[in-house]
Amino acid sequence: MNSKINGVKENYDIVVVGAGHAGCEAALCAARLGLKTIMFTVSVDSIALMPCNPNIGGTSKGHLVREIDALGGEMGKNTDKAFIQSKMLNKSKGPAVHSLRAQADKKNYTQCMRDVLENTDNLTIKQAEVSELIVEDNIVKGVITSSGAEYYSTSVVLCTGVYLKAKCIYGDVVNYTGPNGLMAANHLSQSLIDNGIEIRRFKTGTPARVDKRTIDFSKMEEQKGDECITPFSFTNKAEDIERPQISCWLTYTSENTHNIIKNNIDRSPLYSGVIEGTGPRYCPSIEDKVMRFADKSRHQVFIEPEGEYTNEMYVGGMSTSLPEDVQYAMYRSVPGLENVNIVRNGYAIEYDCINPLQLKPTLELKNIAGLFCAGQINGSSGYEEAAAQGLVAGVNAVKYVKGESPIIINRSMGYIGVLIDDLVTKGTNEPYRMMTSRSEYRLMLRQDNADQRLTTLGYEIGLISEERYSKFLDKINTIKYHINRLQSTIIGANKEANDLLISYDSTPLVSGVYFSDLIKRPELSYGKLLLLDKKCDILSDDIIEQIDNFFKYEGYIEKQNRQIEQFKKLENKLIPEDIDYSSVGSLRLEAIQKLEKIRPISIGQASRISGVSPADISVLLIYLKTYNR
Ligand SMILES: Cc1cc2nc3c(=O)[nH]c(=O)nc-3n(C[C@H](O)[C@H](O)[C@H](O)COP(=O)(O)OP(=O)(O)OC[C@H]3O[C@@H](n4cnc5c(N)ncnc54)[C@H](O)[C@@H]3O)c2cc1C
């Protein structure tokens, strides 16, 4: 113990370090499941801060938010309270990539989450910097703050985000602060290193915020929200959250923009080496885009409101750490921004995070019992990715305290499973952001059926109330009832039916067909055929959508279900914790090294480790047969 102690000694069941998107979910889980919990943050005014893009969701991230909600998390509900625009993306494509995205009023988002946290029983919020872990015999015992106060607990969840040894950079300006000038956390990294945790340096960036009054919107394309709003939370109805929406605007960089960047690239801290941290390939800065995609004559720029009661506008697609004078020239070279005033400069932030290969699929550290990590500290990037991990780490910290078996959400259950498995099995060398292409079961992991995949688990954990669960069961039974009914309902070749089919350019009937077969026609849908369904009660849009998706994708879904059965067989083949891979004859050296480092819990996880071949897996399977005997 290095810190000076000031005599304050407090006891809790769970300590959560961080009140960002991960910390909020973790702390709420722990407190709602009845454990005495304290949540630390360097500033209580930055609870659930959105330091970058003013939106929640989008492709694959919307899926994560829906899954968090289906499990009983808070992000979906909070977004439904604070959104100022809502849009279902990729509607013209298949349901696997339909993704909800909401523009949020950042201040309101923070305030709404703070209200929930401050009024949650068993939860204490403390503004203090945690500077040291208390660890005895590789078991976590609590934390110490920079003021010397000791907080003992059975479990600790680290959700430190972008604050550990944070450094904000633009041009040759370097500020040793967290985002938005908040205090950085400069002491905990050393304590992690002292406890054998491998640390690395990552980086991400954000664009400037500009003054709305200085933008010429006549040179931009208005991007409106959807008329019919889809709530993020399964507990909300569209009519309950409807409100006037605020538009975003689309413009593009110009050739001049690209020239300004190229002519000043030597002054970019990214290219001059001032920035050491590794940045996200899938969220590149504008200078990276211009240099890497030189063939592209222009890049999209989305002007997004930061909130309802502010003139600050976010310049999406132009995150940068170029010097201030270059930023002025660069932003003012964009059509519509010619006279723009910059309210906050764009900047890059470097921060310490851990190598996630040190984590179990439960998000507990392998070498320190009771210590869990979630969010940006695990090498991910994004509010949604952080919140998803926070929920899982929070639940598993509770399970640890109660001596119960942890939960593992695997790749076939949700994007949360894909996210965590990718991090702890494959690792990441840059900030990891979720994408639908990362899942092999995309059609099963749609945003519209997250409740069917995860709400029962949320109920078993204790995060879903009886009342909500019975409503959920009613919904499932209603869907099943109508699916069975439509599979045996015959639509006759009558005038009413054929007039409707013709109105949708669909081939008229010559004889009776099953209703379900009509729904399967590409040009039709259950929604379009409702007029023909005489026995149908008033069904909500989400139930109609489920019936549609069931019939439209029946074949694909059956195929994916068979693949998932195969996947589960390997996932359920558990590997003994104490296995000595060097004693497994004919395993290749590289495989032994990788397996020893990651210590997978199942054959399934082992098969996803890069450097472990199918032949190695066969050897392991044979070895386990004899091992178990
Ligand atoms: C400049 C910038 C640009 C970004 N750009 C993108 C982007 O382009 N795309 C994207 O997906 N995401 C981006 N992000 C990341 C996004 O903000 C994070 O992914 C998300 O906020 C992570 O959530 P988190 O809960 O892990 O951590 P954070 O939201 O960072 O919260 C961390 C919390 O931990 C607290 N804390 C940290 N250390 C301590 C300590 N020792 N003691 C007490 N409290 C502590 C802080 O006070 C804070 O409450 C950006 C972030 C920043 C700052």
The ligand as a Tripos MOL2 file, in Angstrom:
@<TRIPOS>MOLECULE
LIG
   53    58     1     0     0
SMALL
NO_CHARGES

@<TRIPOS>ATOM
      1 C1        -12.3620   13.0460  -27.0820 C.3       1 LIG1
      2 C2        -13.1550   11.7860  -27.1600 C.ar      1 LIG1
      3 C3        -13.4740   11.2770  -28.3870 C.ar      1 LIG1
      4 C4        -14.1990   10.0990  -28.4920 C.ar      1 LIG1
      5 N1        -14.5030    9.6310  -29.7170 N.ar      1 LIG1
      6 C5        -15.2450    8.5230  -29.8190 C.ar      1 LIG1
      7 C6        -15.6220    8.0530  -31.0950 C.ar      1 LIG1
      8 O1        -15.2960    8.6630  -32.0870 O.2       1 LIG1
      9 N2        -16.3700    6.9280  -31.1880 N.ar      1 LIG1
     10 C7        -16.7420    6.2560  -30.0710 C.ar      1 LIG1
     11 O2        -17.3770    5.2420  -30.2050 O.2       1 LIG1
     12 N3        -16.3990    6.6800  -28.8470 N.ar      1 LIG1
     13 C8        -15.6600    7.7990  -28.7230 C.ar      1 LIG1
     14 N4        -15.3090    8.2480  -27.5060 N.ar      1 LIG1
     15 C9        -15.4120    7.3330  -26.4620 C.3       1 LIG1
     16 C10       -16.5850    7.3590  -25.6160 C.3       1 LIG1
     17 O3        -16.6770    8.5140  -24.9920 O.3       1 LIG1
     18 C11       -16.3330    6.2800  -24.6710 C.3       1 LIG1
     19 O4        -16.3240    5.1270  -25.4020 O.3       1 LIG1
     20 C12       -17.3130    6.0870  -23.5700 C.3       1 LIG1
     21 O5        -17.5890    7.2600  -22.9200 O.3       1 LIG1
     22 C13       -16.6830    5.0670  -22.6580 C.3       1 LIG1
     23 O6        -17.4670    4.9090  -21.5500 O.3       1 LIG1
     24 P1        -16.8000    4.4150  -20.1850 P.3       1 LIG1
     25 O7        -17.8900    4.2560  -19.2290 O.co2     1 LIG1
     26 O8        -15.9010    3.2600  -20.4340 O.co2     1 LIG1
     27 O9        -15.8510    5.5940  -19.7440 O.3       1 LIG1
     28 P2        -16.0740    7.1440  -19.6070 P.3       1 LIG1
     29 O10       -17.3330    7.5690  -20.2040 O.co2     1 LIG1
     30 O11       -14.8090    7.7430  -20.1040 O.co2     1 LIG1
     31 O12       -16.2060    7.3670  -18.0250 O.3       1 LIG1
     32 C14       -15.1620    7.0770  -17.1590 C.3       1 LIG1
     33 C15       -15.5830    7.4520  -15.7560 C.3       1 LIG1
     34 O13       -14.5740    7.0140  -14.8540 O.3       1 LIG1
     35 C16       -14.2650    8.0380  -13.9340 C.3       1 LIG1
     36 N5        -12.9030    7.7650  -13.5100 N.ar      1 LIG1
     37 C17       -11.8660    7.3820  -14.2860 C.ar      1 LIG1
     38 N6        -10.7800    7.1180  -13.5430 N.ar      1 LIG1
     39 C18       -11.1400    7.3390  -12.2460 C.ar      1 LIG1
     40 C19       -10.4710    7.2370  -10.9900 C.ar      1 LIG1
     41 N7         -9.2080    6.8090  -10.9220 N.pl3     1 LIG1
     42 N8        -11.1530    7.5600   -9.8760 N.ar      1 LIG1
     43 C20       -12.4510    7.9530   -9.9410 C.ar      1 LIG1
     44 N9        -13.1610    8.0610  -11.0940 N.ar      1 LIG1
     45 C21       -12.5100    7.7470  -12.2240 C.ar      1 LIG1
     46 C22       -14.5270    9.3160  -14.6710 C.3       1 LIG1
     47 O14       -14.7990   10.3640  -13.7940 O.3       1 LIG1
     48 C23       -15.7750    8.9300  -15.4920 C.3       1 LIG1
     49 O15       -16.9180    9.0910  -14.7000 O.3       1 LIG1
     50 C24       -14.5880    9.4180  -27.3520 C.ar      1 LIG1
     51 C25       -14.2720    9.9290  -26.1010 C.ar      1 LIG1
     52 C26       -13.5650   11.1080  -26.0050 C.ar      1 LIG1
     53 C27       -13.2080   11.6520  -24.6710 C.3       1 LIG1
@<TRIPOS>BOND
     1     1     2 1
     2     2     3 ar
     3     2    52 ar
     4     3     4 ar
     5     4     5 ar
     6     4    50 ar
     7     5     6 ar
     8     6     7 ar
     9     6    13 1
    10     7     8 2
    11     7     9 ar
    12     9    10 ar
    13    10    11 2
    14    10    12 ar
    15    12    13 ar
    16    13    14 ar
    17    14    15 1
    18    14    50 ar
    19    15    16 1
    20    16    17 1
    21    16    18 1
    22    18    19 1
    23    18    20 1
    24    20    21 1
    25    20    22 1
    26    22    23 1
    27    23    24 1
    28    24    25 2
    29    24    26 1
    30    24    27 1
    31    27    28 1
    32    28    29 2
    33    28    30 1
    34    28    31 1
    35    31    32 1
    36    32    33 1
    37    33    34 1
    38    33    48 1
    39    34    35 1
    40    35    36 1
    41    35    46 1
    42    36    37 ar
    43    36    45 ar
    44    37    38 ar
    45    38    39 ar
    46    39    40 ar
    47    39    45 ar
    48    40    41 1
    49    40    42 ar
    50    42    43 ar
    51    43    44 ar
    52    44    45 ar
    53    46    47 1
    54    46    48 1
    55    48    49 1
    56    50    51 ar
    57    51    52 ar
    58    52    53 1
@<TRIPOS>SUBSTRUCTURE
     1 LIG1         1 GROUP 0 **** ****
